[in-house]
Amino acid sequence: MKAELVVIGGGPAGMGAALEAKRLGLEDVLIIEREQFPGGILQQCIHSGFGLHLFGEELTGVEYAQRFIDQLGPAGVRLLTDTMVMEVAPGLVRALSPAGLIEIQAGAIILAMGCRERTRGALNIPGTRPAGIYTAGTAQRLINVEGYLPGRRAVILGSGDIGLIMARRLTLEGADVLAVAELMPWSGGLARNIAQCLEDFAIPLYLSHTLVEIHGKKRLRGVTLAQVDEEFQPRPGSQRYFPCDTLLLSVGLVPENELSRQLGIELDPVSGGPRVDQTLSTSVPGVFACGNVVHVHDLADNVTLESRRAAAGAVAWLARPVRGRELAVGPGENVSYVVPQRLSLPVSGTVSFLFRVRKPRQEAVIEVVSGGRVIWRKRRRGALPAEMVEIKVPTADIPAADSLTIHCRGEK
Amino acid sequence: MMKKTMTCIICPLGCRIEVEGERAQGYSCPRGRDWARQEAAAPMRILTTTVPLRGGEIVLLPVRTRGPVPKDRLWECLARANSLLVEAPVRVGQVVCPDLAGTGVDLIATRTVAEIGKD
């Protein structure tokens, strides 16, 4: 089999990239999706809050996905479902489909595999190993897609958006959510989700708290939470026991990059995804990446926008497979990572930089520095680690230097 | 007049808005201002849930209220939604229960689902 462009993953990133590539005139675009239906994780996101930026209306995740699914056929995008990519090399994709092993010659490849949830194993939680412990996304799938309620009394560890959404979802399905515990002194989720998922249902949020023990042998019996000090160590005497049969973990997402590693793509240890340039080109020529496989986004709308840039990059590369001199982009004060991690010169128009701050700032000043000189500066009302920050820098301001550093200064 | 402080749920910005009577401050868009006034007077929410689906290629149909319903009637709306059984095929946007629990707001499907065995 052959395709000008092979897109790995049929979630918002993959569908957005494939549709944009068709719009830009590519003849032959193929999406490979391992699930039965396209849509990715959006198919279990039955809650609203999607599409405000892109469609100007508030949609559920499922509706947001449907908008793209409905365009695939008319646009002429080829779609292989129930098919899992096993191996990628430049120009070649091997996948396992219901018909057996298939090989696809690919002009260009876009990686759009999304991300996975961090599990209990990544946290070193002491205690026994009973049933009843789920990642929040697994519980979401059980409830919203498969129709099973994982338990009756739940505690949620981590205040990321999925955890908050699941606190409300469990409540609506008749379970009691006793507590949401967050290690940091601030929430990992959006303020509106604290309001509409916790406060609406009087679910307590315990900041600066962690899980210190899991109880129960066959089935979870309860958990012990404790307050932590500035070094994140449990404060003696602050332990509190919560009897529950279910524990949900909402403790972060990790880009899913097994295939990228196989390709020998350079990864950014902080974002967890491939190091890309402004066209979303990875370090391997002809291989592009977009969406949560690059870095975890808070909004599907932003994933779609990024996927369109990746499609444009792939289409341009197919027409003219050359790459220019590079300029490194890096995080500075109070910035954990920046995407893109490099610019391929020449650049034109404006360049979007997406980044996350390490610590919350009430009043923030974003600075782009090159060669010790501030080349671009903007004030911003507030910056939170839970919210991705985007700046658009006119390329006329970017000197032909070797590197750029992005800082987020300001009052705590 | 009582002053109410709230977190706007209209968009991901999550503005802190204070409302005192008709006066609102802290919002950054007209939608936020209107939402805050409504929230101070009578809070409204969009309900999203699932209903059982018969004969479809999936077993649960995701649904939502077309617009917001009074927050204090959320549980009634949910009980009504839980009593439904929908037959496939279903188109996204299709009304699965008109005038949900007498709120005047329709419950609509949020996903297109084909009949099982048919594409």
Interface residues (C-beta under 8 A of the other chain):
Chain A: Q43 I46 H47 S48 G49 L52 E58 L59 T60 V62 E63 Q66 I69 D70 I143 N144 V145 E146 G147 L172 L190 A191 R192 I194 A195 Q196 E199 D200 D298 L299 E387
Chain B: M6 T7 C8 I9 I10 C11 P12 G14 R16 R45 I46 T48 T49 T50 P52 I58 V59 L60 P62 V63 R64 K71 L78 V92 T110 R111 T112
